[in-house]
Amino acid sequence: MLILAKSILGLMVAFFLSVFAGLVLLPLLKKLNFRQSVSHMITERHLLKEGTPTIGGLIFIIPTIITMVVLYLRGSVEISSSLIIVMFVFLSYSVLGFADDYKKILTHKNAGLSITTKLVVQILIAVIFFFIYMKDGGSTHLIISSLNIDWDLKWFYGIFILFLLVGSSNAVNITDGEDGLAGGLSAIAFLSFGIIAWGTTWAKGYQEIAIFCFVLVGALLGFLVYNTHPAKVFMGDTGSLGLGATLAAVAILTKHELSLAIIGGVFIAETLSSFIQIVAIRKFHKKVFLMAPLHHHFERLGWEETDIVKLFWIVGFMLGMGAIYYGVWL
C-alpha cells in the first residue's frame, strides 16, 4: 500500500502545482504573444480559437518535474535507470515540441521544424534511450504472452524503440484538435499505465514508473482546468509530443507494448483515420471521412465539440480499463 500512498501524494501535489502554474504562465504566454494560428477552418467555431495562447504544455511539464524532485528529496522515489529514461524522453520530446511551437509562432504558420530535423533529433533520443536501457541489462525480447510471441530483436530493438516513440508522439499530436481531448485521454492513459506498472514488480524501477505516471495524471488534471471547453490555453506540440513519447517509453520499460495499442486505441483510431483519408484521396480521389482526423469527421456531422470529447474520453476510459485487465490479471 506504500506505493499507492506515494502515488496519490504525487498526484495531489502535481495537481495543485499545475493549477498554480496555470495562474502564473497563462498571463505570461499572453504577454509574450505565444498564440495559436488557425491555418484552416473546420467549422465556424474554430475561428474563435484564433489567438488562444499555446505552449500550454509547460503548465503540466514543469509541475511534473518539480513534483518528482520533491518526492526524491523526501525519499519517496529512488533514481533508477527506468526513471532516468522516462524523464529523459519526457523532457527531450517536450523540448523538441517547444522548438516546433516556437518556430510556428515566429512564422505565424503551422509549419514548424522540418521533418528531417525532427527525425534526426528523435533518432538521437532513441539511441540514448537504447544505450541506457542496455547498459542496465535491459531485455531486447519482444514478448506478448497472450499470443505466445517471444522474439529477440537484438539491436533491431533500438529501431523498435524509435518506431514506438515516433508513432506514439505523432498519434497524440494528431489527436490534439479539440478542447481537452488529448489532455483528458492522456490522463486516462497514464492512469491505466500507472496501475499496470504497480503489477510489474519484476521490472527495474517499477515503483518509480508508477509514481511518475500518477504525478503526470495529477499535472494533466490541473492543466484541464484551463484546457477544457472553452479552452483558455492549448498544450501545443510542447505537450503532445512529450506525452505520446512518454507513453511509449512506459510501455517499453514495463514490457506492455500491446497494452499501449489498447490504451491508446483512440489515438490510433485518430491516426489511422488521417492515413486512410490521405491514401483514399491520393489513390482513389475520394474521401472516406468528411474530414480527418476522426474528431473533425464528427464535427462535420454536426456534433458539438463537448459531446465529441466526452465520447472519446469514455471510449478511452473503457479501453484503459480493458488494458488493465489484460495487462495485470489476464
N, C-alpha and C positions, 0 to 999 in steps of 0.2 A: 504493500500500500504506500510505501515511501515514495516510489516513483510517481504514483498518482498525485500525491500531495505536492511534490515538486512541480509536476506538470501544470496543475491547477494554479499554483502560486505564480509560475511563469506566465500563464495565460492572463491572469488578472493584472499583473504588473505591466505587461506589454500592452494590454487594452488601455489602461489609464494613461500610459506614456504616449500611446498613439493618439488618443483624443487630445491630449495636451499638445502634441507635435502638430496636429492639425490647426489648433488655435494659433500657433506660432508661425507655421510655414505657409498657411493659406494667404494671409496678408502679404507675406514676403514674395510669394510666387506672383501675386497680382502686381506688386510694386516693381518687380523685375520684368514684368510683361511676358512671363512664361505662359503663353496662352495657346489653346488649341485652334488650328485652322481646319475648317471643313472644306475638303477638296471637291466633294460632290454631294449632292442632296439625295438622301434615301427617301425621306418624306419631308414635308414642310417643317415638322417639329425639330428635325435635325439642324435646321438653320439656327435654332435657338441655342444650340450648343457652341456655336461660333464664339470664340473669345473666352471660353471656360478655361481656368488655369489647368496646366498639365504638369507632368513630372511629379504628380502626387504620390508616386510610389515611395518617395522619401518619407512619407507620413508613417508607413509601416516598416520600411527598411531600417531607419535609424533607431526606432524603439526596440526592434528585434535585436539589433546588435547590442544596445545598451543593456537590455534585459539579460542577455546571455552573459555579458561581462559581470553584471551584478550577481547573477546566480553562481558564477565561477568564484567571485571574490568571497561569497558567503559559504563556499564549499558544497553547493548543491549540484554542481556538474564538474566533471574532470575533463581535461584536454585529452582527446583521443584522435587517432588518425581519421576516424569516421567523422567526428565533429569538425576537424580541420577541413576535410574535403567538402562537407556540406556548406560550411561558412564561406569557403573559398569560391565555390560555384555560385552561391547566392550573391556574394559581393561582386565577383568578376562579371557576371551576366548583368547585374544591376548597373554597373559602371558602363558596360557596353551599351545598354539601353539608354542610359543618361546621355552618352555621347551622341547616340542616334537622335534622341529627342531634341538635344540642344542644336544640332545641325538643322533639324526641321524648323525650329523656332527662328533661327538666324535667316533661313532662306524663305520662310513663310510658305513652305511646300511640304507635302507628305513624303518626299523623297529624302531620306536621311543618309546614313553611311552607305557606301557601295556594298554590293553583295560580296565582292572579293574581300573587302576589309573585314566584314562581319565573319566570313568563313575562316579567314586566317586567324582571327582572334579566337574563334570558337575551337579551331583545331588546337591552338596553343593551350587553351583551357583543358581540353580533353586529354592532351599529353601530360599535363601536370597532374590532373586527376588520376590518370593511369599510373603514373610514376609513384605517387604517394600510396595509392591503393596496393600496388605490387610490392613496394618496399616494406609494407606492414603485413605481407603474407596473404594478400587478397587472392581469392579463387577466380580463375578465368573460365570456370564452368558455367554454362547457361543451363539452369535446372528448372524444369517445370514438371513437378512430381505428378500432377494430375494427368499429364499427357505422356508420362514415362520418358521425358526428354532429359538427357544429360549430355550436353556437348561441351567438349573442351575447346574453346575458341583460340586458346593461346594468345598470341599478340593481336589477333583479329578482335580480341575483346576490347582493345583500345578503340577500334573503329566502331564497335557496337556501342561503346560509351558515347562517342561523338554523335552517332545516329540518334540515340535517345535524347541527348541534351539538346541537339538542334531541333529535332522533331517536337519535343515537348514544349520548348520555349516558344516556337513558332505557333503551336496549337493554342496556347494560352493567349498569345498576342492577337491571333485571328479572332478569338472569342471576345476580346475586349472591345465590344462595339455598342453595348447598352449600359445604362447607368446601373452599377452594382453587379453586373453579370459575371465578369471574370473574377472580381474580388470575392463574391459570395461562393462561387464554385470552387475557388482556390481554398477558401476557408474550410469548406466541406472536405475537399481532397486531403488537406493536411491533417484535419481531424481524423480522417479514416486511416491515414498512414501513421499518425501518432499512436493510435490504438493497435494497429498491426505491429508497429515497432516494439510495443510493450511485450509482445509474444515472441519476438525473435531474440530470445535470451542467448542463443549461440553466436550471434553476430557481435563483433567487437564494437564497443561503444553504443550498444543498442539503447541504453538509458538516455544518453546524450541526444541521440537522434530523435527519440520520442519526445523528450522535453523541448527540443528545438521546434518540432512540429507544433506543439501546443503553444509555445511562445508566439510563433508566427500566426497561429489561429487568432490569438488574442489581439495581436497587432492589426490583423486584417479586419477584425470586428470593429476596432477603433477607426480604421480607415473608412469602413462602410457608413459610419456616422455622417461622413462628408460626401460619400460617393453614391449612395442610393438616390433614387429619383426624388426631386431633380438634383442631379449631381452638381456639387459646388467645386469639384476638382476631379480630374482624370488621373489614373495611375501612369499612363503613358508606357512606352517601351521600358522605361526605367523600372517599372514594377512588373509588367507582364513577362518580360524575358527572364528576369530573376526568379519569378515564381515557377514558371514552366521548367526551367533547367533544374531548379532545386527539387521539384517533384521527381524528376528523372533520377537525380543523384540519390535521393532517399530510396527509391525503388531498387536501384542497383545495389546499394550498400546492404539493404535488408533481403536481397535476393527475391524480391517480389515484382519482377518485371511484368509478369502477366497481370498482376493486380493493378499496375499502372494503367493498362489498357481498359480495365473495368472501371476504376475510379475516375479516370479521365475520359470516360465514354462520351460525355457531351463535348469536350474539347476535340475528340477525334471526329465526332459527327460534324462539327463545325468545319474542321479542316477538310474532311472528305467532301463536304458539300461544295467547298470552293474549288477543289481539284476536279470534281465531276463537272462542275459548271464550265471550267476552263477548257477541259477536253471536249465537252459537248459543243461548245461554241466554235472552237478552232477546227475540230474534225468534222462535225456534222452541221455546223451553222445553226444550231438550235439550243434553246435554253431548257434545262431540266427544272431549275428553280426560277421563280420570278426575279430573285436576286440572291446572290451568295455573299457571305456565308449564311448559314441556315436562319439565324435570328432575323436577318433582313428579309428573308422569304416570308416569315410570319408577319413582319411589319407591312409588307406589300399586300398581304391578305387582309390587312385592316386591324390586326391585333394591337392592343395598347402595349406600350413598352413595358409597363409594370407587370402585365399579365405574362408576357414572354419571359421575363426574368424569373417570375415565380415558378412558371412551368419548368424552366431549365434547372432552377435550384432544386425543385422536387425530384426531377429525374436524376440529377447529380447526387442528391442525398441517398436515394434508393440504390443507385449503383455503388455508392460508397459503402453502404451497409451490406450489400451483397458481397463486395470485395472483402470486407472484414470477415464475413462468414467463410468465404473461400480461403482467405489467407491465414486465418487463425484456427478455425475448427475443422474445416473440410479435409 
